[in-house]
Amino acid sequence: MLRRRKKPLLLDADGKLISRRLTLLLHRIVTVTNNAAMPFFRKRGMSIPEARALIGLFETGPLRIGGLAELTCIDFSTLSHLLRRLEHRGMVTRGRDDTDNRSVLVKLTTIGRKIAADCRNASLLHEETLIGGLDRTEVESLKNTLDQIYANAVSGFGRGNEQYVFDRTGRSLSES
């Protein structure tokens, strides 16, 4: 016997199920990936944003706090607290930039470099899982598409802690 749905399916403007919307698809991927990664990072007493900051420093070398915030998409306030914790644990140092005394430069310590390398290797393994079954061309195309979607999001919604979302006419939905 067939059961009738109690609630109607939620469809978007094009008649597609909500489960096919880009925002939900991306959220699902991030959720599954974070859930898989958490035990590895938790075992090392770290959060995923802390690991992301260490990996960013490992791959780029010393960075100003603003550059690290942009690279990792971690807001300044959260990043400041996170860096204080990492510095307290001996993984990073913060000091004035020799070329601009107004800027703070973040560097990995020797122990931070080792932990960052471990985190990076775990991150690369996670990426291998995510791209399984895709060839290099598909992976590069996907990454280019995601870069464009990110640029669209920054352009359309703002960067950082801005709380404005606009409709297609440019009218702020927060003013409604």
C-alpha positions in Angstrom: 0.0 0.0 0.0 1.4 3.4 -1.0 1.5 6.1 1.7 0.6 9.6 0.9 3.2 12.2 1.9 2.0 14.4 4.8 4.1 17.3 3.7 4.6 18.4 0.1 8.1 18.2 -1.4 9.9 21.5 -1.2 10.7 22.7 -4.7 12.8 25.7 -5.7 11.7 28.3 -8.3 12.7 26.0 -11.2 10.6 23.1 -9.7 13.7 21.3 -8.4 13.8 19.5 -5.1 15.6 21.4 -2.3 18.1 18.5 -2.2 19.4 19.5 -5.6 20.1 23.1 -4.7 23.7 24.1 -4.7 23.7 25.5 -1.2 22.4 22.3 0.2 24.7 20.1 -1.9 27.7 22.1 -0.7 26.5 22.0 2.9 26.1 18.3 2.7 29.7 17.8 1.4 31.2 20.1 4.1 29.2 18.3 6.8 30.3 14.8 5.8 33.9 15.9 5.3 34.0 17.8 8.7 32.4 14.8 10.5 35.1 12.5 8.9 37.9 14.9 9.8 37.0 15.8 13.3 38.3 12.6 15.0 41.8 13.2 13.4 42.0 16.8 14.6 40.3 16.2 17.9 42.9 13.5 18.7 45.5 16.3 18.3 43.5 18.7 20.4 42.6 20.9 17.5 39.6 22.3 15.7 39.2 22.3 11.9 39.7 26.1 11.7 43.0 25.7 13.7 44.1 23.0 11.4 43.2 25.2 8.4 45.2 28.1 9.7 48.3 25.8 10.3 48.0 24.3 6.8 47.7 27.8 5.3 50.9 28.9 7.1 52.6 25.6 6.1 51.8 26.1 2.4 52.5 29.8 2.1 55.0 30.6 4.8 54.6 33.5 7.3 51.5 35.7 6.7 50.0 38.8 8.0 46.8 38.2 10.0 44.7 39.7 7.3 46.2 37.5 4.6 45.7 34.4 6.8 42.0 35.5 7.4 41.4 35.8 3.7 43.2 32.6 2.8 41.3 30.5 5.4 37.9 32.4 5.4 38.2 32.8 9.2 36.9 36.1 10.5 39.4 38.3 12.3 37.9 37.9 15.8 37.8 34.1 15.6 41.3 34.0 14.0 42.7 36.2 16.7 41.4 33.9 19.5 42.5 30.8 17.5 46.0 32.2 17.0 46.3 33.0 20.7 45.5 29.4 21.5 48.0 28.1 18.9 50.7 30.5 20.2 50.0 29.4 23.8 50.5 25.8 22.7 53.8 26.7 21.0 52.6 26.1 17.4 52.9 29.7 16.1 54.6 33.0 16.9 53.1 36.4 16.3 55.3 39.5 15.9 55.6 42.8 14.1 56.3 42.6 10.4 59.8 44.0 9.7 58.5 45.7 6.5 55.4 47.3 8.1 55.5 47.8 11.9 51.7 48.2 12.0 51.1 44.6 10.8 51.4 41.4 12.7 53.1 38.5 11.0 52.2 34.9 12.0 54.8 32.1 11.6 54.9 28.4 12.4 57.3 27.2 15.1 59.2 23.9 14.6 56.5 22.0 16.4 53.7 23.9 14.6 55.4 22.9 11.3 55.3 19.2 12.2 51.7 19.3 13.2 50.8 21.4 10.2 52.4 18.8 7.9 50.3 16.1 9.6 47.1 18.1 9.2 48.0 18.9 5.5 48.5 15.2 4.8 45.1 14.4 6.3 43.6 17.2 4.3 45.1 15.8 1.1 43.7 12.3 1.9 40.3 13.8 2.4 40.5 15.5 -0.9 41.5 12.2 -2.6 38.3 10.7 -1.2 36.2 13.7 -2.5 37.6 13.6 -6.0 37.6 9.8 -6.4 36.3 8.8 -9.8 37.0 12.1 -11.4 39.9 12.6 -13.8 42.3 15.6 -13.7 40.4 17.6 -16.2 37.1 17.2 -14.2 38.8 18.1 -10.9 40.4 21.2 -12.4 37.0 22.2 -14.0 35.2 21.6 -10.7 37.8 23.7 -8.8 37.5 26.5 -11.4 33.7 26.4 -11.1 33.9 26.5 -7.3 36.3 29.5 -7.5 33.7 31.3 -9.7 30.9 30.4 -7.3 32.9 31.7 -4.4 33.6 35.0 -6.3 29.9 35.2 -7.0 29.1 34.7 -3.3 31.5 37.4 -2.2 30.3 39.8 -4.9 26.6 39.1 -4.2 26.6 38.7 -0.4 29.6 40.5 0.8 32.8 39.3 2.6 33.3 38.5 6.2 30.7 39.4 8.8 28.5 41.5 6.5 24.9 40.4 7.1 23.3 41.6 3.9 21.7 39.3 1.3 20.3 40.9 -1.8 17.5 39.8 -4.1 18.0 39.9 -7.9 17.1 43.6 -8.1 19.8 44.5 -5.6 17.4 45.2 -2.8 18.5 44.2 0.7 16.4 41.4 2.1 17.3 42.4 5.6 15.4 45.7 5.1 12.2 43.8 4.2 
